[in-house]
Amino acid sequence: MTSLANDYESIVARGIAAFERRAHAEESAPAAPACPPRDDSDRLARRVRALTAAGWEARPLRVAQADTYDEARVADYLDALRALDQAATGGVVVLAGRPGSGKTAAAARWALGRPNAAVAARFVPPMFLRAAAFFRSSRYQRGDDDKAPMSRDEILAQRALVLDDAGAEYADGVGNYRVDLDELVDKFYSDERILVVTTNIVYASPKARDAMAARGIAVDSAAPTFADRYGERIVDRLRECGRWVSSGSASMRSKAGGAS
């Protein structure tokens, strides 16, 4: 019995010694490096590159990244844009306002902060295209310069598109630009994709302008409306399938290095 007890005590002692050696080794070993914190600046830089490749211009992207960018000034724009990402069925949003009211920069701010696409689990940048370039685009052929960088069919196939500065394009005498915009809105709405249109035309229609005046809002009764430019049909379509967000804000171009 004494021998067995001695053997048992010896085994226990060796076990304790081995445990202490392992504990000491773990304490003296250099700590494993902690996972580095996610570098938001790298993520932002990747998104800027992706948006640039999708046609976005440097100015609105720069303004949208500024530390002094004031989201409160364009809250209505941003709320409407961010609601697009919450909807499973896409949508059409028109950002209307005087030059410098922050429409394009707000669209850039939204684009930079969009969640990753659910299907691809990655950032899918919305395409950016000047309205004048869209109306110059050919149905089947790419342009040979930056005035029409894609064919019309390629543009219509985008998952998300920001059409900038509608109303600045050449108004041909036969009204093709009206037909083209109607087709664009109808295509994105029917396919449940995202279309954002910015315009310096503040009022959707004479009726909408008169309604604003009736509420005591100062309006420019001589200013052309979206309906004057594109016809009542397109405005009716936007009422049906989209959202018109108008801002009478003063120019923001003196702030954040210049708003768009």
C-alpha positions as CSV (number, residue, x, y, z in Angstrom):
1,M,0.0,0.0,0.0
2,T,2.8,2.3,0.9
3,S,4.4,1.8,-2.6
4,L,1.1,2.5,-4.3
5,A,0.7,5.7,-2.3
6,N,4.2,6.8,-3.1
7,D,3.6,6.1,-6.8
8,Y,0.3,8.1,-6.7
9,E,2.0,11.0,-5.0
10,S,4.8,10.9,-7.6
11,I,2.4,11.0,-10.5
12,V,0.4,13.9,-9.0
13,A,3.7,15.8,-8.3
14,R,4.9,15.3,-11.9
15,G,1.5,16.5,-13.2
16,I,1.6,19.6,-11.1
17,A,5.1,20.4,-12.2
18,A,4.2,20.0,-15.9
19,F,1.2,22.3,-15.4
20,E,3.3,24.9,-13.7
21,R,5.9,24.7,-16.5
22,R,3.2,25.2,-19.2
23,A,1.7,28.1,-17.3
24,H,5.1,29.7,-16.9
25,A,5.8,29.3,-20.6
26,E,2.5,30.9,-21.5
27,E,3.1,33.8,-19.2
28,S,6.6,34.4,-20.6
29,A,5.7,34.0,-24.3
30,P,5.1,37.2,-26.3
31,A,1.4,38.1,-26.6
32,A,-0.2,37.3,-29.9
33,P,-0.8,40.4,-31.8
34,A,-4.3,41.8,-31.6
35,C,-6.4,41.9,-34.7
36,P,-5.8,45.4,-36.1
37,P,-8.8,47.7,-36.0
38,R,-10.7,48.0,-39.3
39,D,-9.2,50.9,-41.2
40,D,-12.1,53.0,-42.3
41,S,-9.8,55.2,-44.4
42,D,-8.8,52.2,-46.5
43,R,-12.5,51.2,-46.9
44,L,-13.3,54.8,-48.0
45,A,-10.4,54.9,-50.4
46,R,-11.5,51.7,-52.0
47,R,-15.0,53.1,-52.4
48,V,-13.7,56.3,-53.9
49,R,-11.8,54.3,-56.5
50,A,-14.8,52.2,-57.3
51,L,-17.0,55.2,-57.7
52,T,-14.4,57.0,-59.9
53,A,-14.3,53.9,-62.1
54,A,-18.1,54.1,-62.3
55,G,-17.9,57.7,-63.7
56,W,-18.1,59.8,-60.6
57,E,-16.4,63.2,-60.8
58,A,-13.7,64.2,-58.3
59,R,-15.4,67.3,-57.0
60,P,-18.6,65.9,-55.5
61,L,-16.6,62.9,-54.0
62,R,-14.2,65.3,-52.4
63,V,-16.9,67.5,-51.0
64,A,-18.8,64.5,-49.7
65,Q,-15.8,63.3,-47.7
66,A,-15.0,66.6,-46.1
67,D,-15.0,66.7,-42.3
68,T,-17.0,69.9,-42.5
69,Y,-19.7,68.3,-44.6
70,D,-23.1,69.3,-43.0
71,E,-25.6,66.5,-43.5
72,A,-28.3,68.6,-41.8
73,R,-28.3,71.1,-44.7
74,V,-29.3,68.3,-47.1
75,A,-31.2,66.0,-44.7
76,D,-34.2,65.8,-47.0
77,Y,-32.0,64.7,-49.9
78,L,-30.1,62.1,-47.8
79,D,-33.3,60.7,-46.2
80,A,-34.8,60.1,-49.6
81,L,-31.6,58.5,-51.0
82,R,-31.0,56.3,-48.0
83,A,-34.6,55.1,-48.1
84,L,-33.8,53.6,-51.6
85,D,-31.4,51.1,-49.9
86,Q,-34.1,50.1,-47.4
87,A,-36.6,49.3,-50.2
88,A,-36.4,45.9,-51.8
89,T,-38.0,47.2,-55.0
90,G,-35.6,50.0,-56.0
91,G,-37.1,53.4,-56.8
92,V,-36.8,56.7,-58.5
93,V,-35.8,59.9,-56.6
94,V,-35.4,63.4,-58.1
95,L,-33.2,65.8,-56.2
96,A,-34.3,69.3,-57.2
97,G,-32.8,72.6,-56.1
98,R,-31.0,75.7,-57.2
99,P,-27.3,75.5,-58.3
100,G,-25.1,74.9,-55.3
101,S,-27.8,73.5,-53.1
102,G,-25.9,70.3,-52.6
103,K,-27.7,67.8,-54.8
104,T,-24.7,66.1,-56.4
105,A,-22.6,66.1,-53.2
106,A,-25.5,64.6,-51.3
107,A,-25.8,61.8,-53.9
108,A,-22.0,61.2,-53.5
109,R,-22.4,61.1,-49.8
110,W,-25.1,58.5,-50.2
111,A,-23.1,56.5,-52.7
112,L,-20.0,56.4,-50.4
113,G,-22.0,55.1,-47.5
114,R,-24.3,52.6,-49.2
115,P,-24.4,49.1,-47.6
116,N,-22.9,46.2,-49.5
117,A,-25.2,44.5,-52.0
118,A,-27.1,41.7,-50.3
119,V,-26.5,39.2,-53.1
120,A,-22.9,40.0,-53.9
121,A,-21.9,40.9,-50.3
122,R,-19.8,43.6,-51.7
123,F,-20.0,47.3,-52.5
124,V,-21.7,47.9,-55.9
125,P,-21.1,51.5,-57.0
126,P,-24.0,53.3,-58.7
127,M,-23.0,54.7,-62.1
128,F,-22.7,58.4,-62.4
129,L,-23.6,60.1,-65.7
130,R,-24.2,63.6,-66.8
131,A,-27.7,64.0,-68.3
132,A,-26.1,65.6,-71.4
133,A,-24.0,62.5,-72.0
134,F,-27.0,60.3,-71.6
135,F,-29.1,62.2,-74.2
136,R,-26.1,62.1,-76.6
137,S,-25.6,58.4,-76.2
138,S,-26.3,56.1,-79.1
139,R,-28.6,53.1,-78.8
140,Y,-25.9,50.5,-79.6
141,Q,-22.5,52.1,-79.9
142,R,-20.1,53.6,-77.3
143,G,-19.1,57.1,-77.9
144,D,-15.5,57.8,-78.9
145,D,-15.0,60.4,-76.2
146,D,-16.3,61.2,-72.7
147,K,-19.4,62.9,-74.0
148,A,-21.1,59.5,-74.5
149,P,-18.9,56.9,-72.7
150,M,-21.4,54.1,-72.9
151,S,-24.1,52.9,-75.3
152,R,-27.7,53.5,-74.4
153,D,-28.4,49.9,-73.7
154,E,-25.4,49.7,-71.4
155,I,-26.7,52.7,-69.4
156,L,-30.2,51.2,-69.2
157,A,-28.7,47.9,-67.9
158,Q,-27.1,49.5,-64.8
159,R,-28.3,48.3,-61.3
160,A,-28.2,51.9,-60.0
161,L,-27.7,55.2,-61.8
162,V,-27.3,58.8,-60.8
163,L,-28.3,61.1,-63.7
164,D,-26.8,64.5,-63.0
165,D,-28.1,67.9,-64.0
166,A,-31.2,67.0,-66.0
167,G,-32.4,70.1,-67.8
168,A,-28.9,71.2,-68.9
169,E,-28.9,68.9,-72.0
170,Y,-29.6,70.2,-75.5
171,A,-33.4,70.4,-76.1
172,D,-33.8,69.2,-79.7
173,G,-36.7,70.5,-81.6
174,V,-38.6,67.2,-81.9
175,G,-38.5,66.3,-78.2
176,N,-36.4,63.2,-78.3
177,Y,-34.9,64.2,-74.9
178,R,-38.4,63.9,-73.4
179,V,-38.9,60.4,-74.9
180,D,-35.5,59.4,-73.7
181,L,-36.1,60.4,-70.1
182,D,-39.5,58.8,-70.0
183,E,-37.9,55.6,-71.3
184,L,-35.2,55.8,-68.6
185,V,-37.6,56.3,-65.7
186,D,-40.0,53.6,-67.0
187,K,-37.1,51.1,-67.4
188,F,-35.7,51.5,-63.9
189,Y,-39.1,51.6,-62.3
190,S,-40.3,48.5,-64.1
191,D,-37.1,46.5,-63.3
192,E,-37.2,47.7,-59.7
193,R,-33.8,49.3,-59.8
194,I,-32.5,52.6,-58.4
195,L,-32.5,55.8,-60.4
196,V,-31.5,59.2,-59.0
197,V,-31.9,62.3,-61.0
198,T,-30.6,65.7,-60.0
199,T,-31.8,68.9,-61.6
200,N,-31.6,72.7,-61.1
201,I,-35.3,72.9,-62.0
202,V,-36.9,73.6,-58.6
203,Y,-40.5,73.0,-59.4
204,A,-42.1,69.8,-60.6
205,S,-45.0,71.5,-62.3
206,P,-47.0,74.8,-62.4
207,K,-49.5,73.2,-60.1
208,A,-46.9,72.2,-57.6
209,R,-45.4,75.7,-57.7
210,D,-48.8,77.2,-57.1
211,A,-49.4,74.9,-54.2
212,M,-46.2,76.0,-52.6
213,A,-47.2,79.6,-53.0
214,A,-50.6,78.9,-51.5
215,R,-48.7,77.6,-48.4
216,G,-46.9,80.9,-48.1
217,I,-43.6,79.6,-49.6
218,A,-41.8,82.2,-51.7
219,V,-41.7,81.0,-55.3
220,D,-40.3,82.3,-58.6
221,S,-43.5,82.4,-60.8
222,A,-41.4,82.9,-63.9
223,A,-39.1,79.9,-63.4
224,P,-39.7,77.0,-65.8
225,T,-40.9,73.7,-64.3
226,F,-40.0,70.1,-64.9
227,A,-43.3,69.7,-66.6
228,D,-42.5,72.7,-68.9
229,R,-39.3,71.0,-69.9
230,Y,-40.3,67.4,-70.2
231,G,-44.0,67.4,-70.3
232,E,-46.8,66.5,-67.9
233,R,-46.5,62.8,-68.7
234,I,-43.1,62.4,-67.1
235,V,-44.1,64.4,-64.0
236,D,-47.2,62.1,-63.6
237,R,-45.0,59.1,-63.9
238,L,-42.6,60.4,-61.2
239,R,-45.6,61.1,-58.9
240,E,-46.7,57.5,-59.5
241,C,-43.3,55.7,-59.1
242,G,-40.9,58.1,-57.6
243,R,-40.2,60.9,-55.1
244,W,-39.6,64.6,-55.8
245,V,-37.4,66.3,-53.2
246,S,-37.0,70.0,-53.6
247,S,-34.7,72.3,-51.7
248,G,-34.7,76.1,-51.7
249,S,-31.5,76.2,-49.7
250,A,-29.0,78.9,-50.5
251,S,-25.8,77.9,-52.3
252,M,-23.4,75.7,-50.2
253,R,-20.5,76.3,-52.5
254,S,-18.8,78.6,-50.0
255,K,-18.7,75.6,-47.6
256,A,-16.8,72.4,-47.6
257,G,-14.7,73.5,-50.5
258,G,-17.8,73.9,-52.7
259,A,-20.9,71.8,-52.9
260,S,-22.3,70.5,-56.1
